Amino acid sequence: HTGDAGFERSNGEIVFVDRIKDCIRRRGENISSYEVEQAFLKCESVAEVAAYGVTVGGNLGMEEEVMVSLMLSTNEAVDLLKINREAAINLPEYAIPRYLRIVDNFPKTMTGKVKKTELRKEGITSDTLDYFNG
C-alpha cells in the first residue's frame, strides 16, 4: 500500500529495499535500482547515478533491461566499459546494466530527487552504450 518494496526478517524487523516503481524486472529477477546505483557510486569518476528499467525491441511486457545514466565527477574522458566492470564487482550478474549513458545533469523534482520517469521516457538514445554489444 505504501509503494515500498522490502521484506520482514524473522525478528520482525522490516527492511526497506526500494520503491516498487523503481524496481527493475529483468529475466525473472527483481532488481533494486538503489543497489545498482550504490555499486556505481563506488566508482571514483561517478558523481551521480540513476538506474532504471527500459523496454527493448517493442517488449512492452513486464520484462526490462537495466539502464544506468551517469553524471561524472571529471571532465576527462572515461571508459564506460571499465566503469561498468568496476561496478559489476558489487552486483549479481543479473543486475549488471546492459545500457550506460553519460548525462550532463538529471531532471529533478523540487526536492532534488531524480525524475526517473523522464529518463525512462527518453529510453535508449543515440549516446547510449550497449554493454552487450560493446
BELGINOR-V718069 format. One record per residue. N is the residue number from 1. RES is the residue in three letters. PHI is phi in degrees with one decimal (NA if undefined). PSI is psi in whole degrees, 0 to 359 (* if undefined). Layout:
# BELGINOR-V718069
N:RES:PHI:PSI ; N:RES:PHI:PSI
This chain:
# BELGINOR-V718069
1:HIS:NA:335 ; 2:THR:-87.3:342 ; 3:GLY:87.9:5 ; 4:ASP:-97.9:147 ; 5:ALA:-109.7:139 ; 6:GLY:-175.3:195 ; 7:PHE:-151.3:164 ; 8:GLU:-108.5:128 ; 9:ARG:-76.8:164 ; 10:SER:-60.6:337 ; 11:ASN:-87.2:6 ; 12:GLY:91.2:354 ; 13:GLU:-70.3:133 ; 14:ILE:-93.0:129 ; 15:VAL:-112.2:119 ; 16:PHE:-76.6:133 ; 17:VAL:-109.3:312 ; 18:ASP:-173.0:171 ; 19:ARG:-78.1:140 ; 20:ILE:-56.7:318 ; 21:LYS:-68.8:344 ; 22:ASP:-96.1:355 ; 23:CYS:-73.2:143 ; 24:ILE:-111.1:129 ; 25:ARG:-102.5:114 ; 26:ARG:-137.4:123 ; 27:ARG:48.5:44 ; 28:GLY:81.6:1 ; 29:GLU:-110.2:141 ; 30:ASN:-93.8:123 ; 31:ILE:-112.7:130 ; 32:SER:-80.1:120 ; 33:SER:-61.9:326 ; 34:TYR:-60.4:315 ; 35:GLU:-65.2:321 ; 36:VAL:-64.5:315 ; 37:GLU:-61.3:318 ; 38:GLN:-63.1:323 ; 39:ALA:-63.7:320 ; 40:PHE:-74.3:329 ; 41:LEU:-66.9:344 ; 42:LYS:-76.7:346 ; 43:CYS:-79.3:132 ; 44:GLU:-55.8:321 ; 45:SER:-88.2:3 ; 46:VAL:-99.5:124 ; 47:ALA:-94.7:313 ; 48:GLU:-140.3:155 ; 49:VAL:-148.7:148 ; 50:ALA:-134.9:126 ; 51:ALA:-109.8:137 ; 52:TYR:-159.8:165 ; 53:GLY:-94.3:144 ; 54:VAL:-129.1:146 ; 55:THR:-87.5:148 ; 56:VAL:-127.2:138 ; 57:GLY:59.5:38 ; 58:GLY:76.2:7 ; 59:ASN:-73.9:95 ; 60:LEU:-95.6:14 ; 61:GLY:-79.4:207 ; 62:MET:-82.7:342 ; 63:GLU:-81.7:141 ; 64:GLU:-136.3:168 ; 65:GLU:-107.8:153 ; 66:VAL:-85.3:130 ; 67:MET:-124.2:142 ; 68:VAL:-127.6:128 ; 69:SER:-106.1:137 ; 70:LEU:-123.5:139 ; 71:MET:-105.4:130 ; 72:LEU:-93.8:155 ; 73:SER:-93.8:5 ; 74:THR:-137.7:154 ; 75:ASN:-93.4:356 ; 76:GLU:-73.6:156 ; 77:ALA:-64.6:140 ; 78:VAL:-126.9:158 ; 79:ASP:-99.8:106 ; 80:LEU:-61.9:325 ; 81:LEU:-64.4:322 ; 82:LYS:-65.3:317 ; 83:ILE:-61.7:317 ; 84:ASN:-63.2:318 ; 85:ARG:-65.3:321 ; 86:GLU:-65.0:316 ; 87:ALA:-68.9:327 ; 88:ALA:-61.4:336 ; 89:ILE:-57.9:328 ; 90:ASN:-101.8:15 ; 91:LEU:-130.1:149 ; 92:PRO:-67.9:154 ; 93:GLU:-54.5:319 ; 94:TYR:-67.7:345 ; 95:ALA:-98.8:356 ; 96:ILE:-68.0:125 ; 97:PRO:-62.7:141 ; 98:ARG:-84.4:324 ; 99:TYR:-115.3:137 ; 100:LEU:-131.0:145 ; 101:ARG:-150.5:139 ; 102:ILE:-97.5:132 ; 103:VAL:-123.4:155 ; 104:ASP:-78.1:325 ; 105:ASN:-159.1:165 ; 106:PHE:-105.9:145 ; 107:PRO:-68.9:133 ; 108:LYS:-131.5:156 ; 109:THR:-78.6:175 ; 110:MET:-62.8:337 ; 111:THR:-94.7:6 ; 112:GLY:88.5:8 ; 113:LYS:-83.5:143 ; 114:VAL:-67.2:133 ; 115:LYS:-84.6:86 ; 116:LYS:-66.1:335 ; 117:THR:-61.4:322 ; 118:GLU:-68.8:321 ; 119:LEU:-65.6:319 ; 120:ARG:-61.5:319 ; 121:LYS:-62.7:322 ; 122:GLU:-64.4:325 ; 123:GLY:64.0:215 ; 124:ILE:-86.4:115 ; 125:THR:-101.1:175 ; 126:SER:-65.7:339 ; 127:ASP:-98.2:15 ; 128:THR:-88.0:133 ; 129:LEU:-90.9:127 ; 130:ASP:-90.6:105 ; 131:TYR:-58.4:323 ; 132:PHE:-71.3:335 ; 133:ASN:-107.7:10 ; 134:GLY:31.9:*
